[in-house]
Amino acid sequence: MLHFSAEILSNEFEVLENIFTNKSLIVIMMRKKQWNDLRKILTRNGPFVQSGFNENQIGIDVLKNARILIVGAGGLGCEMLKDLAMMGFQDIHIIDCDTIEISNLNRQFLFRNKDLGRSKAEVAAEFINNRIRECNVTAHFCRIEEKSSDFYSQFNIVLSGLDSISPRRWLNSTLFNLLEPSNDSEEMCNIIPMVDGGTEGFKGNLRVIIPSYNNPCIECTLDLYPPQITYPLCTLTQRPRLPEHCIEYVKLVQWSRDKPFGEIELDCDDPVHLQWIYERALDRANEYGIEGVTYRLTQGVVKHIIPAVASTNATIAAACVTEVFKLMTASAPLLNNYLVLNNSDGIYTYTYSAEKQKNCPVCGCLTQTILISKNTKLSELIELLQRDYQLSTKFSLTTIMSDGLSSTLYMSCLHEQTEKNLSQTLQELNIINKQHILVADNLDEDRSGANRIKRFVLEFT
């Protein structure tokens, strides 16, 4: 039995016993050396450090105190969670509305057979909390749309490991909507960077998005995503030939016609809804002599699931978490701003700077100045916005007061409650010169429900 004095380690660890066994001594020495590699990076100056880098213990404390959100607990999200925890981040939240299925186990390594049917986010959080005691992972078993803006505003960085375009666009729009103009400068505050990763087979990519800075958002680069596979409606209804045709028919036609759950809309993440679509698609396939309709294929068609490879997920997740580390510590330059990985024929990576679109409905022209008279009525201002800035018929108008609070001027969905403001002038509404207003505008239906936030400064003439 090896005896070891507790006094020697009292400056590093909270000692509960005065005598240590061989096993406990090994654990203590491992914990003592746990962050040695990080200390070498964070306590030494170098040619690549950025503005804000601090050479003392503060860098490690920043990692411990940072609050990070991972969106998606699938193959990419599991890798991100593991990497963050092993890198020293101790306050991590993970959100996902999906449950664990047998097909997930080959690459989503935080899950086991006993976890089938349980929440991915909850199981992933339990696994890391049990394995890495210093880490506190909080799970959120829900859709990202169910969380308010206050929820997202509490995080330092958001990591996206989503597997489809629509939720990416929603998250991108939400983070840009959190931006607020600073009272004493033209800069924006409440900036929450997003590191977005994506994989498809042996291919992957990641990007760093910093709202209000001169780099593109998700909406700017929609053309980089492959077009969604669609089928002619006449083929679906009259002469289906593929199992995918049967599934799409049930999703697009039979669901709205039969209303199996009343007026409840189709939820692609609800296993009960998916089971109903699978059973009806199987019936239709049997009717036309088509083979190949399975529950897994139904999921893939309805949710537009893309193939995944564990090694690709691991590579992209590691690159994403490295960018999070650099964002929090300023220890190295950030990616600028898009990385592509292709392992189909060997190993190929390429980094380039994607361009920001000036007319982007989410991030383009973050603040614009409108020259206007203080005697202009609010209804006339709205007409100007609709004419010159393509404001839709569904919108809200909010003004930012000097004390940082906001006041709603008009909302189309609350027309009766806010109609009285339309006949008042800007001066009567207590709007002062160079005051900021926010216009929240709903985009067209083909924009997947993304929101557009426009910021204007009213300069009186």
CORVEN-V386309 format. One record per residue. N is the residue number from 0. RES is the residue in one small letter. SS is DSSP state (H for helix, E for strand, - for the rest). PSI is psi in whole degrees, 0 to 359 (* if undefined). NEAR is the number of other ideal C-beta (glycine too) atoms within 8 Angstrom. Layout:
n=N res=RES ss=SS psi=PSI near=NEAR
n=N res=RES ss=SS psi=PSI near=NEAR
This chain:
n=0 res=m ss=- psi=128 near=4
n=1 res=l ss=- psi=125 near=7
n=2 res=h ss=- psi=141 near=6
n=3 res=f ss=- psi=128 near=9
n=4 res=s ss=- psi=135 near=6
n=5 res=a ss=H psi=336 near=11
n=6 res=e ss=H psi=326 near=5
n=7 res=i ss=H psi=326 near=6
n=8 res=l ss=H psi=6 near=11
n=9 res=s ss=- psi=335 near=8
n=10 res=n ss=- psi=347 near=3
n=11 res=e ss=- psi=331 near=5
n=12 res=f ss=- psi=154 near=8
n=13 res=e ss=- psi=111 near=3
n=14 res=v ss=- psi=127 near=8
n=15 res=l ss=- psi=339 near=3
n=16 res=e ss=- psi=156 near=7
n=17 res=n ss=- psi=342 near=5
n=18 res=i ss=- psi=133 near=7
n=19 res=f ss=- psi=142 near=11
n=20 res=t ss=- psi=171 near=8
n=21 res=n ss=H psi=316 near=8
n=22 res=k ss=H psi=314 near=6
n=23 res=s ss=H psi=327 near=9
n=24 res=l ss=H psi=318 near=11
n=25 res=i ss=H psi=318 near=8
n=26 res=v ss=H psi=317 near=8
n=27 res=i ss=H psi=317 near=11
n=28 res=m ss=H psi=326 near=8
n=29 res=m ss=H psi=319 near=8
n=30 res=r ss=H psi=326 near=8
n=31 res=k ss=H psi=324 near=9
n=32 res=k ss=- psi=5 near=7
n=33 res=q ss=- psi=319 near=6
n=34 res=w ss=- psi=21 near=8
n=35 res=n ss=H psi=318 near=7
n=36 res=d ss=H psi=322 near=6
n=37 res=l ss=H psi=321 near=12
n=38 res=r ss=H psi=325 near=9
n=39 res=k ss=H psi=327 near=8
n=40 res=i ss=H psi=318 near=10
n=41 res=l ss=H psi=351 near=11
n=42 res=t ss=- psi=15 near=9
n=43 res=r ss=- psi=132 near=7
n=44 res=n ss=- psi=161 near=5
n=45 res=g ss=- psi=176 near=5
n=46 res=p ss=- psi=345 near=3
n=47 res=f ss=- psi=358 near=7
n=48 res=v ss=- psi=151 near=9
n=49 res=q ss=- psi=173 near=11
n=50 res=s ss=- psi=133 near=4
n=51 res=g ss=- psi=355 near=5
n=52 res=f ss=- psi=138 near=11
n=53 res=n ss=- psi=130 near=6
n=54 res=e ss=- psi=349 near=8
n=55 res=n ss=- psi=197 near=6
n=56 res=q ss=- psi=348 near=6
n=57 res=i ss=H psi=324 near=7
n=58 res=g ss=H psi=316 near=16
n=59 res=i ss=H psi=322 near=12
n=60 res=d ss=H psi=326 near=8
n=61 res=v ss=H psi=317 near=10
n=62 res=l ss=H psi=319 near=15
n=63 res=k ss=H psi=326 near=10
n=64 res=n ss=H psi=348 near=8
n=65 res=a ss=- psi=143 near=11
n=66 res=r ss=E psi=116 near=10
n=67 res=i ss=E psi=139 near=15
n=68 res=l ss=E psi=128 near=13
n=69 res=i ss=E psi=124 near=15
n=70 res=v ss=E psi=111 near=15
n=71 res=g ss=- psi=125 near=12
n=72 res=a ss=- psi=36 near=15
n=73 res=g ss=- psi=212 near=14
n=74 res=g ss=H psi=317 near=13
n=75 res=l ss=H psi=318 near=16
n=76 res=g ss=H psi=321 near=16
n=77 res=c ss=H psi=316 near=15
n=78 res=e ss=H psi=318 near=14
n=79 res=m ss=H psi=316 near=15
n=80 res=l ss=H psi=314 near=16
n=81 res=k ss=H psi=316 near=11
n=82 res=d ss=H psi=318 near=11
n=83 res=l ss=H psi=315 near=14
n=84 res=a ss=H psi=320 near=13
n=85 res=m ss=H psi=343 near=7
n=86 res=m ss=H psi=354 near=10
n=87 res=g ss=- psi=358 near=9
n=88 res=f ss=- psi=134 near=13
n=89 res=q ss=- psi=350 near=10
n=90 res=d ss=E psi=94 near=10
n=91 res=i ss=E psi=136 near=17
n=92 res=h ss=E psi=146 near=13
n=93 res=i ss=E psi=135 near=17
n=94 res=i ss=E psi=134 near=15
n=95 res=d ss=- psi=141 near=14
n=96 res=c ss=- psi=2 near=8
n=97 res=d ss=- psi=160 near=9
n=98 res=t ss=E psi=163 near=8
n=99 res=i ss=- psi=133 near=14
n=100 res=e ss=- psi=164 near=6
n=101 res=i ss=H psi=328 near=6
n=102 res=s ss=H psi=346 near=6
n=103 res=n ss=H psi=338 near=12
n=104 res=l ss=- psi=343 near=10
n=105 res=n ss=- psi=342 near=6
n=106 res=r ss=- psi=340 near=10
n=107 res=q ss=- psi=86 near=13
n=108 res=f ss=- psi=354 near=7
n=109 res=l ss=- psi=355 near=10
n=110 res=f ss=- psi=152 near=13
n=111 res=r ss=- psi=172 near=5
n=112 res=n ss=H psi=322 near=6
n=113 res=k ss=H psi=346 near=4
n=114 res=d ss=H psi=0 near=9
n=115 res=l ss=- psi=132 near=8
n=116 res=g ss=- psi=348 near=5
n=117 res=r ss=- psi=167 near=9
n=118 res=s ss=E psi=132 near=11
n=119 res=k ss=H psi=315 near=16
n=120 res=a ss=H psi=316 near=13
n=121 res=e ss=H psi=318 near=10
n=122 res=v ss=H psi=318 near=13
n=123 res=a ss=H psi=318 near=17
n=124 res=a ss=H psi=316 near=12
n=125 res=e ss=H psi=318 near=9
n=126 res=f ss=H psi=311 near=10
n=127 res=i ss=H psi=320 near=15
n=128 res=n ss=H psi=324 near=11
n=129 res=n ss=H psi=326 near=6
n=130 res=r ss=H psi=321 near=6
n=131 res=i ss=- psi=95 near=8
n=132 res=r ss=- psi=332 near=5
n=133 res=e ss=- psi=344 near=4
n=134 res=c ss=- psi=138 near=11
n=135 res=n ss=E psi=104 near=7
n=136 res=v ss=E psi=127 near=13
n=137 res=t ss=E psi=128 near=8
n=138 res=a ss=E psi=146 near=13
n=139 res=h ss=E psi=108 near=10
n=140 res=f ss=- psi=84 near=8
n=141 res=c ss=- psi=173 near=8
n=142 res=r ss=- psi=151 near=6
n=143 res=i ss=H psi=332 near=11
n=144 res=e ss=H psi=344 near=5
n=145 res=e ss=H psi=347 near=5
n=146 res=k ss=- psi=144 near=9
n=147 res=s ss=- psi=171 near=5
n=148 res=s ss=H psi=331 near=8
n=149 res=d ss=H psi=326 near=6
n=150 res=f ss=H psi=313 near=7
n=151 res=y ss=H psi=334 near=14
n=152 res=s ss=- psi=349 near=9
n=153 res=q ss=- psi=352 near=6
n=154 res=f ss=- psi=151 near=11
n=155 res=n ss=- psi=321 near=7
n=156 res=i ss=E psi=146 near=14
n=157 res=v ss=E psi=128 near=14
n=158 res=l ss=E psi=124 near=16
n=159 res=s ss=E psi=122 near=12
n=160 res=g ss=- psi=42 near=17
n=161 res=l ss=- psi=161 near=11
n=162 res=d ss=- psi=13 near=10
n=163 res=s ss=- psi=167 near=8
n=164 res=i ss=H psi=317 near=9
n=165 res=s ss=H psi=310 near=8
n=166 res=p ss=H psi=331 near=10
n=167 res=r ss=H psi=315 near=12
n=168 res=r ss=H psi=321 near=14
n=169 res=w ss=H psi=315 near=13
n=170 res=l ss=H psi=317 near=15
n=171 res=n ss=H psi=312 near=16
n=172 res=s ss=H psi=320 near=14
n=173 res=t ss=H psi=317 near=11
n=174 res=l ss=H psi=325 near=13
n=175 res=f ss=H psi=328 near=13
n=176 res=n ss=H psi=338 near=10
n=177 res=l ss=- psi=344 near=12
n=178 res=l ss=- psi=140 near=14
n=179 res=e ss=E psi=142 near=9
n=180 res=p ss=E psi=139 near=11
n=181 res=s ss=- psi=143 near=9
n=182 res=n ss=- psi=331 near=5
n=183 res=d ss=- psi=8 near=3
n=184 res=s ss=- psi=175 near=4
n=185 res=e ss=- psi=352 near=5
n=186 res=e ss=- psi=156 near=6
n=187 res=m ss=E psi=152 near=11
n=188 res=c ss=E psi=176 near=8
n=189 res=n ss=- psi=44 near=8
n=190 res=i ss=- psi=123 near=10
n=191 res=i ss=- psi=106 near=13
n=192 res=p ss=E psi=152 near=11
n=193 res=m ss=E psi=131 near=14
n=194 res=v ss=E psi=115 near=16
n=195 res=d ss=E psi=126 near=13
n=196 res=g ss=E psi=151 near=16
n=197 res=g ss=E psi=147 near=11
n=198 res=t ss=E psi=154 near=15
n=199 res=e ss=E psi=103 near=8
n=200 res=g ss=E psi=236 near=10
n=201 res=f ss=- psi=9 near=7
n=202 res=k ss=E psi=150 near=12
n=203 res=g ss=E psi=166 near=13
n=204 res=n ss=E psi=160 near=13
n=205 res=l ss=E psi=156 near=15
n=206 res=r ss=E psi=153 near=13
n=207 res=v ss=E psi=122 near=14
n=208 res=i ss=E psi=120 near=15
n=209 res=i ss=- psi=104 near=8
n=210 res=p ss=- psi=138 near=15
n=211 res=s ss=- psi=349 near=10
n=212 res=y ss=- psi=170 near=6
n=213 res=n ss=- psi=57 near=3
n=214 res=n ss=- psi=153 near=12
n=215 res=p ss=- psi=153 near=13
n=216 res=c ss=- psi=184 near=14
n=217 res=i ss=- psi=318 near=12
n=218 res=e ss=H psi=329 near=14
n=219 res=c ss=H psi=332 near=14
n=220 res=t ss=H psi=33 near=12
n=221 res=l ss=H psi=332 near=9
n=222 res=d ss=H psi=349 near=4
n=223 res=l ss=H psi=340 near=6
n=224 res=y ss=- psi=141 near=7
n=225 res=p ss=- psi=146 near=3
n=226 res=p ss=- psi=144 near=4
n=227 res=q ss=- psi=137 near=6
n=228 res=i ss=- psi=127 near=4
n=229 res=t ss=- psi=159 near=4
n=230 res=y ss=- psi=141 near=9
n=231 res=p ss=- psi=137 near=6
n=232 res=l ss=H psi=327 near=8
n=233 res=c ss=H psi=325 near=7
n=234 res=t ss=H psi=319 near=11
n=235 res=l ss=H psi=320 near=13
n=236 res=t ss=H psi=329 near=7
n=237 res=q ss=H psi=317 near=5
n=238 res=r ss=- psi=69 near=5
n=239 res=p ss=- psi=140 near=12
n=240 res=r ss=- psi=339 near=6
n=241 res=l ss=- psi=156 near=8
n=242 res=p ss=H psi=329 near=13
n=243 res=e ss=H psi=326 near=9
n=244 res=h ss=H psi=319 near=13
n=245 res=c ss=H psi=318 near=16
n=246 res=i ss=H psi=315 near=16
n=247 res=e ss=H psi=323 near=11
n=248 res=y ss=H psi=313 near=14
n=249 res=v ss=H psi=320 near=13
n=250 res=k ss=H psi=314 near=12
n=251 res=l ss=H psi=326 near=9
n=252 res=v ss=H psi=305 near=11
n=253 res=q ss=H psi=327 near=9
n=254 res=w ss=H psi=310 near=12
n=255 res=s ss=H psi=333 near=7
n=256 res=r ss=H psi=314 near=6
n=257 res=d ss=H psi=335 near=6
n=258 res=k ss=- psi=64 near=8
n=259 res=p ss=- psi=336 near=5
n=260 res=f ss=- psi=36 near=6
n=261 res=g ss=- psi=224 near=4
n=262 res=e ss=- psi=7 near=4
n=263 res=i ss=- psi=130 near=5
n=264 res=e ss=- psi=158 near=4
n=265 res=l ss=- psi=127 near=6
n=266 res=d ss=- psi=108 near=7
n=267 res=c ss=- psi=346 near=8
n=268 res=d ss=- psi=358 near=7
n=269 res=d ss=- psi=117 near=7
n=270 res=p ss=H psi=332 near=6
n=271 res=v ss=H psi=317 near=7
n=272 res=h ss=H psi=317 near=11
n=273 res=l ss=H psi=321 near=13
n=274 res=q ss=H psi=320 near=9
n=275 res=w ss=H psi=316 near=9
n=276 res=i ss=H psi=318 near=14
n=277 res=y ss=H psi=314 near=13
n=278 res=e ss=H psi=318 near=8
n=279 res=r ss=H psi=324 near=10
n=280 res=a ss=H psi=323 near=15
n=281 res=l ss=H psi=320 near=10
n=282 res=d ss=H psi=316 near=8
n=283 res=r ss=H psi=322 near=13
n=284 res=a ss=H psi=319 near=14
n=285 res=n ss=H psi=325 near=8
n=286 res=e ss=H psi=324 near=6
n=287 res=y ss=- psi=9 near=8
n=288 res=g ss=- psi=36 near=5
n=289 res=i ss=- psi=132 near=14
n=290 res=e ss=- psi=158 near=6
n=291 res=g ss=- psi=0 near=8
n=292 res=v ss=- psi=115 near=13
n=293 res=t ss=- psi=165 near=8
n=294 res=y ss=H psi=321 near=8
n=295 res=r ss=H psi=318 near=7
n=296 res=l ss=H psi=322 near=12
n=297 res=t ss=H psi=315 near=14
n=298 res=q ss=H psi=314 near=10
n=299 res=g ss=H psi=320 near=9
n=300 res=v ss=H psi=313 near=11
n=301 res=v ss=H psi=317 near=11
n=302 res=k ss=H psi=1 near=9
n=303 res=h ss=- psi=47 near=8
n=304 res=i ss=- psi=138 near=6
n=305 res=i ss=- psi=152 near=8
n=306 res=p ss=- psi=150 near=5
n=307 res=a ss=E psi=145 near=14
n=308 res=v ss=- psi=132 near=10
n=309 res=a ss=H psi=318 near=10
n=310 res=s ss=H psi=325 near=7
n=311 res=t ss=H psi=316 near=15
n=312 res=n ss=H psi=316 near=16
n=313 res=a ss=H psi=319 near=9
n=314 res=t ss=H psi=311 near=11
n=315 res=i ss=H psi=320 near=17
n=316 res=a ss=H psi=318 near=14
n=317 res=a ss=H psi=319 near=10
n=318 res=a ss=H psi=321 near=13
n=319 res=c ss=H psi=313 near=15
n=320 res=v ss=H psi=328 near=13
n=321 res=t ss=H psi=321 near=8
n=322 res=e ss=H psi=323 near=13
n=323 res=v ss=H psi=316 near=14
n=324 res=f ss=H psi=316 near=11
n=325 res=k ss=H psi=323 near=13
n=326 res=l ss=H psi=320 near=12
n=327 res=m ss=H psi=330 near=11
n=328 res=t ss=H psi=345 near=12
n=329 res=a ss=- psi=31 near=10
n=330 res=s ss=- psi=349 near=12
n=331 res=a ss=- psi=160 near=7
n=332 res=p ss=- psi=147 near=6
n=333 res=l ss=- psi=158 near=10
n=334 res=l ss=- psi=137 near=11
n=335 res=n ss=- psi=94 near=8
n=336 res=n ss=- psi=7 near=11
n=337 res=y ss=E psi=128 near=12
n=338 res=l ss=E psi=136 near=11
n=339 res=v ss=E psi=136 near=12
n=340 res=l ss=E psi=133 near=13
n=341 res=n ss=E psi=111 near=9
n=342 res=n ss=- psi=17 near=11
n=343 res=s ss=- psi=316 near=6
n=344 res=d ss=- psi=82 near=4
n=345 res=g ss=- psi=203 near=4
n=346 res=i ss=- psi=123 near=4
n=347 res=y ss=E psi=129 near=9
n=348 res=t ss=E psi=150 near=8
n=349 res=y ss=E psi=135 near=6
n=350 res=t ss=E psi=134 near=8
n=351 res=y ss=E psi=165 near=6
n=352 res=s ss=- psi=104 near=7
n=353 res=a ss=- psi=148 near=12
n=354 res=e ss=- psi=143 near=6
n=355 res=k ss=- psi=137 near=12
n=356 res=q ss=- psi=126 near=9
n=357 res=k ss=- psi=329 near=6
n=358 res=n ss=- psi=20 near=6
n=359 res=c ss=- psi=130 near=12
n=360 res=p ss=- psi=347 near=10
n=361 res=v ss=- psi=310 near=15
n=362 res=c ss=- psi=351 near=12
n=363 res=g ss=- psi=137 near=11
n=364 res=c ss=- psi=66 near=7
n=365 res=l ss=- psi=323 near=8
n=366 res=t ss=E psi=127 near=10
n=367 res=q ss=E psi=148 near=9
n=368 res=t ss=E psi=134 near=7
n=369 res=i ss=E psi=121 near=10
n=370 res=l ss=E psi=123 near=5
n=371 res=i ss=E psi=156 near=12
n=372 res=s ss=- psi=146 near=7
n=373 res=k ss=- psi=345 near=10
n=374 res=n ss=- psi=5 near=6
n=375 res=t ss=- psi=135 near=10
n=376 res=k ss=E psi=155 near=10
n=377 res=l ss=H psi=323 near=16
n=378 res=s ss=H psi=324 near=8
n=379 res=e ss=H psi=324 near=8
n=380 res=l ss=H psi=319 near=13
n=381 res=i ss=H psi=319 near=12
n=382 res=e ss=H psi=320 near=8
n=383 res=l ss=H psi=317 near=11
n=384 res=l ss=H psi=321 near=10
n=385 res=q ss=H psi=326 near=9
n=386 res=r ss=H psi=314 near=6
n=387 res=d ss=H psi=340 near=4
n=388 res=y ss=- psi=20 near=10
n=389 res=q ss=- psi=43 near=4
n=390 res=l ss=- psi=133 near=10
n=391 res=s ss=- psi=184 near=10
n=392 res=t ss=- psi=347 near=4
n=393 res=k ss=- psi=108 near=7
n=394 res=f ss=E psi=171 near=12
n=395 res=s ss=E psi=149 near=10
n=396 res=l ss=E psi=122 near=14
n=397 res=t ss=E psi=139 near=12
n=398 res=t ss=E psi=143 near=13
n=399 res=i ss=E psi=117 near=12
n=400 res=m ss=- psi=167 near=8
n=401 res=s ss=- psi=335 near=6
n=402 res=d ss=- psi=8 near=4
n=403 res=g ss=- psi=348 near=7
n=404 res=l ss=- psi=163 near=6
n=405 res=s ss=E psi=154 near=8
n=406 res=s ss=E psi=127 near=7
n=407 res=t ss=E psi=124 near=9
n=408 res=l ss=E psi=318 near=11
n=409 res=y ss=E psi=142 near=11
n=410 res=m ss=E psi=127 near=11
n=411 res=s ss=H psi=328 near=9
n=412 res=c ss=H psi=344 near=6
n=413 res=l ss=H psi=51 near=7
n=414 res=h ss=H psi=315 near=8
n=415 res=e ss=H psi=323 near=5
n=416 res=q ss=H psi=331 near=6
n=417 res=t ss=H psi=4 near=12
n=418 res=e ss=H psi=327 near=7
n=419 res=k ss=H psi=335 near=6
n=420 res=n ss=H psi=340 near=10
n=421 res=l ss=H psi=327 near=11
n=422 res=s ss=H psi=356 near=7
n=423 res=q ss=- psi=152 near=9
n=424 res=t ss=E psi=166 near=10
n=425 res=l ss=- psi=322 near=15
n=426 res=q ss=- psi=319 near=8
n=427 res=e ss=- psi=335 near=6
n=428 res=l ss=- psi=10 near=11
n=429 res=n ss=- psi=31 near=5
n=430 res=i ss=- psi=127 near=10
n=431 res=i ss=- psi=172 near=6
n=432 res=n ss=- psi=139 near=7
n=433 res=k ss=- psi=34 near=7
n=434 res=q ss=E psi=144 near=11
n=435 res=h ss=E psi=139 near=10
n=436 res=i ss=E psi=147 near=14
n=437 res=l ss=E psi=134 near=12
n=438 res=v ss=E psi=114 near=15
n=439 res=a ss=E psi=119 near=11
n=440 res=d ss=E psi=131 near=13
n=441 res=n ss=E psi=128 near=9
n=442 res=l ss=- psi=171 near=10
n=443 res=d ss=- psi=163 near=5
n=444 res=e ss=H psi=329 near=4
n=445 res=d ss=H psi=1 near=4
n=446 res=r ss=H psi=16 near=9
n=447 res=s ss=- psi=32 near=8
n=448 res=g ss=- psi=13 near=9
n=449 res=a ss=- psi=148 near=13
n=450 res=n ss=E psi=152 near=12
n=451 res=r ss=E psi=127 near=11
n=452 res=i ss=E psi=123 near=13
n=453 res=k ss=E psi=139 near=11
n=454 res=r ss=E psi=131 near=13
n=455 res=f ss=E psi=151 near=11
n=456 res=v ss=E psi=123 near=12
n=457 res=l ss=E psi=110 near=12
n=458 res=e ss=E psi=117 near=10
n=459 res=f ss=E psi=139 near=9
n=460 res=t ss=- psi=* near=5
